[in-house]
Amino acid sequence: MIKSMTGYGQSTFTDARASINIEVKSLNSKFLDLSLRLPKQFNEKEHEIRNLITDKLERGKVSVTIDYQPAGKQDVKLSYNKELFKAYYHELVKLADAVVSPSHEALFQIALNSPDVIISQGKEELDQTLWEQVLRLLDDSLHRCDQFRVGEGKSLEVKLREYIDQIERGLREVEQLDPKRVERVRNKIKSGITDFFGEVGFDANRLEQEIIYYIEKLDIHEERVRLQTHLTHFRKLLAETNSNGRKLGFLAQEIGREINTIGSKANDAEIQKQVVQMKEELEKIKEQLNNVL
């Protein structure tokens, strides 16, 4: 079983105290790239939230948004040093008049934001029962996102198996073509030597040894066996309970290495056609693996 890194999960809760909405989105990434959007009431809980997300979602570009809207009328939590504000403002007006500034409109905001004017900001206490509800919603959203990934992974697995089957069909074709290729190479060498020396004038035994040596250099039997082994291993990884995106990526590289070696050693036009087709299927595999967890 494999999982996609693309996922989405959402959970909501509303009662007389507050309305809570949590969204989890994920896309492909080599590592866990986490972005959090939290209301200020949850700032002190950020570390706990991050740990929970990290435990549930291993990799991906993950975005988590927690929207928290308290119900009912909200009291103003700010208080101001009015005398200090007036002092700042009057000084600013004097400066503006000294340079004959045409407007004092911006001075109010400047004075309000001056040091120590805002003297307190009451801390909003997070209701413990609401926080527990947030944890349940977050866990549910992460579970939904993970299940989304499982569903997407099933579709990816079908495609990957199709591509592996196509590569294996190409390998079967190569196996059928290879004996004919070896015979053509043997006949070509013999024909060339005979044309050059004639029917006599060369050692037949030495010629046979040279042909064997040359054909061994072009032999692709080991590469065919290794390629088949890699294809079989790829299918086994797809069937495992864990998603093995990284392992599959490494294995795809090994598959590509064997295909390339077959193409370079075979020195045969018909086999090269199969090699090109296998490479095309492998590129499709690599593209899909970019989104496999």
N, C-alpha and C positions, 0 to 999 in steps of 0.2 A: 504493500500500500504506500502510495506517495501522497504528499500534500502540496497544494499550490501555496505560494506566498501571498496570493491575492485573496483577501477576505473582508467580510463586513459583518458587524454585529451591533444591535441596538436594543436597549432596554429602557423602559420608562416607569415612573412611579409618581402618584399624586395622592396627597391626603390633605387634611385641613391645615397642616403645618407648612408643607412645601411641595414643589413640583421638581422632579429630578429626571433628567434625560441623559443617557450615556451612549456615545457612539464610538465604535472601534473600527478603524479602517486600516488595511495593510496592503502593501505592494511589495514587489521584489527588491531585495537588497542583499549584498553579500553578508552583512552583519545585521544585528538588531539596531535599527536607527529609530529611536523613540521620541515622539513629539507629544507633549502634554499641554492641554488647555484646561486650567482649573480655576474655579472661583476662589477668591482670596480666603474664604473660610477653610479651604482645604490645603492651603500652602504648607502647614505643618505636617500634613499627611502625605506629602509628595513622595517621600522615600518609601513609605509603605505601599503606595500605589504602584510605584515603579517596580518594586520587588514582585508584586502580584502579577503584573503584566509580563515581566521577564520570565517568571515561572511557567506561564501559559503559552507564550508566543516566543519561539526560539530565535527566529530570524525574520527579517523583512523591514521595510520602512513603515513603521506603525504610528498612526495618529489616533490619540484618545482625547475625546472632548467630554467633559462633565459639565452639564448645565444645571445650575441649582437656583431655583427661584423661590424664595420664602413667600408664604402666603400672608395676607393681611397687611395692615398699615405698618410701615417701618419707621422707627424713631431715628432722628438725626443723631449721628454718633460724633459729630465734630463740635469743637468749641474753639473760640478765638480770643486772642488778647486784643480787645478793642482799642485800648489806649495806645498800644504799640502800633496798631494798624493806622490810627489817626496820625501818629507822629511820623511814620513812614510817608503817609500820603501827603501831609502838609509840606514836608521837606521836598518831596518830588515836585509838588506844585510850585514851590519857590524856585527850584532849578529850571522848571519849564518856563516860568515867567522871566527868569533871568536871560534866557535865550530867545524869548519872544516866540514860544511854541504856540501854534494856532489852536491846539486841542489838548485837553486833559483826559480824553476818554481812556487811553491805555494805562493811565497811572493807577487806576483802581486795581487792576489785575496784578500790576507789578507790586503794589503795596501788599496785596493779599498774599502773594507768594514770597514775601520777604521773610527772612529768618525769624522763627519763634512766634509768628503771627498765629499760625495754627498750632495751638498748644497741646491738643490731645486728640486722639482718635480712638474711640472706644473699641476694644477688641470684641468682635462678634464670636460668641461661644458657639461651638458646633454641638448640637444636640446628639448625645451618644446613640440614641435609638435611630436617629436619622443617618448617622455615620455607618451604623451596622447595615442599614438598608442600602446605603451607597455601595458598601462592600459586596452585598448580595447582587446588586444590579451590575456592578463591574464584573463580577465573576460570571454572571449570566451572559453579559455582552461578549466577554472573551471566549466563552464556550460557543456562542453562536458564530463568532468569527472563525473559531477553529473548525467547526462543522462545515462552514462555508468553504474553508480551505480543503477539507476532506472531499467535498463534492466536486470542487474544481480539480482536485488531484485525480479523481477517477477518470475525468475526461482527458486529462493529460496522459494518464497511464495507457488509455486506449490508443492514443496517437503514437506514443513512444513504442508500444508493442508493434504497431503497424510498420513503423520505420525500421525497427529491428528485423521484422520479418522480411522486409524488402532487401535489407543488406544480406540477410541469410540466403535469399533467393539468388542474389548476385553472386554470392560465394559458391552456391551449387553450380551456377553457370561456369564459373572459373574452373571448378573441379572437372567439369565435363570437357572444357576446352584445353586444359593443361596437357594431357597426354598427346593430343594432336600437335600442340605447340612444340613439345619436346621432339617429336618425330620430324617436324619441319626443320627445326634447328639442326638435328643430326644429318638430315638429307642435304641441307644447304651447305654444311661444312664439307661433307664428303664430295658433293658436286663441285665445290670451289677448288678443293685440293686436286681432284681428278682433272679438272679443266686446266689447272696450272702445271701439274707434273705429268699428266697423261696416265695411262693405266699402269705404267711401271715407273720406277724411279723413286718410290717412297715406301717407308716401312708401315705396313698395314696395322701392325700391333701398336706402334707408336701413335699412329693416327687415331686409333680407337681410344687410347689413353688420353689423348688431347681432347677428343670429343667429350669423353666422360668428365674430364676436368672442367671444360667450358660449360657443359650442361649443369654440373653441380653448382657452379657460380650463379646460374640462372634459376636454380631450383627454388620453388616457392611452397614446398610441402609444409615446412615448419610454420611459415607465416599463415597458411590456411588453417592449420591446426590451432594456432594461438588465436586467430580471429574467431574461430568457432567457439573456443573456450570463453573468450570475452563476451560473445553474444549470449551464451548460456548463463554466464555469471550476471550479466545485465538483467536478464529476465528474473533470476533469483532475487536480486536486490529489489526489483519492482514488487515482488510478491511478499517481501518481509513486512512485519508489522510496523516497523519504524520507517519514516521517510528518509531516504538516503541521497539527498540531492548532491552533496559534495562527493560521495563515493561514485555516484553515477557520472558526475562530471569528470572525475579522474579516469574512470573506465572508458568514457567516450574518447578521451585523448589517446588511450592505448589502442582502441579500435581504429582510430584514424592513423596511428603509426603503422599498424599492420596493413591497412589498405594501401597506404602510400608505398610501403616496401614491396607489396605485391605488384603494384603498377610499375615501379622502377625496375624490378628484377625480371618481370615477365617479358618485357620487350616484344609485346605482341598486340596488334591493333584490336583484335576481338576482345581480348582480356582487358585492354585499356578502356574499352567502352563500358564494360561492367564495373571497372574501378571508378569511372566518372559517375555512374549512377549510384554506386555505393556512397561516394563522397557527398552527393547531393542529399541522400537520406540522412547521412551523419550530420550535415549542417542543420537539417531540420531538428534533429535530436538535440544538438547543442543549443539551438534557439529556445526550445521548449524547456530545457534544463535550467535556463536562467531564471525560471519562475518556480522551480521545484525546491521545496524546503529541505 
